[in-house]
Amino acid sequence: MITLTESAAAHIQNFLNNRGKGVGIRLGVKTSGCSGMAYTLEFADETTEDDIVFEGFGVKVITDAKSHAYLDGTELDYTKEGLQEGFKFNNPNVKDECGCGESFHV
């Protein structure tokens, strides 16, 4: 299961409204960075029968089966800390992250 905080859902819904289209957000992983994997996040304009779809606070999070193996249990949050703001991935599967926080290892 992938969940959203209310803050993340509101931020995504605002982006979708401003964009004028989209069914939700697509969350995935790719091989990248010094720790091995990085998150991908993009707008989803449609879903396929192979997609796994979760919904929280009226916002759909769409992922594929391969990515879901690394993302199961993840909570997507949106935070503002000082001058920094953005999505934060609370992923219980992560064993280690690189120093810059751009990639992770499970």
C-alpha positions in Angstrom: 0.0 0.0 0.0 1.1 3.6 -0.7 -0.4 6.4 1.3 -0.5 10.2 1.1 -0.6 12.7 3.8 -3.3 15.4 3.6 -0.6 17.9 2.8 0.8 15.8 -0.1 -2.7 15.2 -1.5 -3.6 18.9 -1.3 -0.4 19.8 -3.1 -0.9 17.2 -5.9 -4.6 18.2 -6.3 -3.6 21.9 -6.7 -1.0 20.9 -9.4 -3.6 18.8 -11.2 -6.2 21.6 -11.0 -3.7 24.2 -12.4 -2.6 21.7 -15.1 -6.3 21.2 -16.1 -6.0 17.5 -16.6 -4.7 14.2 -15.1 -6.0 11.3 -13.1 -3.4 11.4 -10.4 0.3 11.1 -9.8 2.6 8.2 -11.0 5.2 7.1 -8.5 8.0 4.8 -9.4 11.7 4.0 -9.0 14.6 3.9 -11.4 18.2 2.8 -11.1 20.2 5.9 -10.4 22.5 7.7 -8.0 25.2 6.5 -5.7 22.9 4.3 -3.6 21.3 2.5 -6.4 17.7 3.8 -6.8 15.8 7.0 -7.1 12.2 7.9 -6.9 10.3 9.1 -10.0 7.2 11.3 -9.7 5.1 12.5 -12.7 1.6 13.4 -13.6 -0.6 10.5 -14.9 -3.1 11.3 -17.6 -4.4 7.7 -17.7 -4.1 4.3 -16.1 -3.6 0.9 -17.6 -4.8 -2.5 -16.5 -1.3 -3.3 -15.3 -1.2 -0.3 -12.9 -1.7 -0.6 -9.2 -3.8 2.4 -7.9 -4.1 3.7 -4.4 -6.2 6.7 -3.3 -5.9 9.0 -0.4 -7.8 12.3 0.3 -9.3 12.1 -3.2 -6.0 11.8 -5.0 -4.8 8.7 -6.9 -1.3 7.4 -6.6 -0.4 5.1 -9.5 2.5 2.7 -9.7 3.7 -0.4 -11.6 4.2 -3.8 -10.1 8.0 -3.6 -10.3 8.2 -0.3 -8.5 5.6 -1.4 -6.0 7.9 -4.0 -4.7 10.2 -1.2 -3.5 7.5 1.2 -2.5 5.1 -0.9 -0.5 4.3 0.8 2.8 5.6 4.2 1.6 3.9 7.4 2.8 4.3 10.4 0.5 4.4 13.7 2.4 4.8 17.3 1.3 6.9 19.4 3.7 8.1 22.9 4.1 11.2 23.3 6.3 12.7 26.8 6.2 13.5 27.6 2.6 13.2 24.0 1.6 10.0 22.5 0.4 9.0 19.4 -1.5 7.9 15.8 -1.4 9.3 13.5 1.2 9.2 9.7 0.9 8.7 7.8 4.2 9.7 4.4 2.8 10.1 1.6 5.4 12.0 -0.5 2.9 15.0 1.8 2.7 18.1 0.4 4.3 20.5 3.2 3.4 20.5 6.6 1.6 23.2 8.6 -0.1 24.5 11.7 1.7 22.7 14.1 -0.7 19.4 12.3 -0.2 18.9 11.7 -4.0 19.0 8.0 -4.0 18.4 5.0 -1.7 19.1 1.3 -1.3 16.7 -1.4 -0.2 
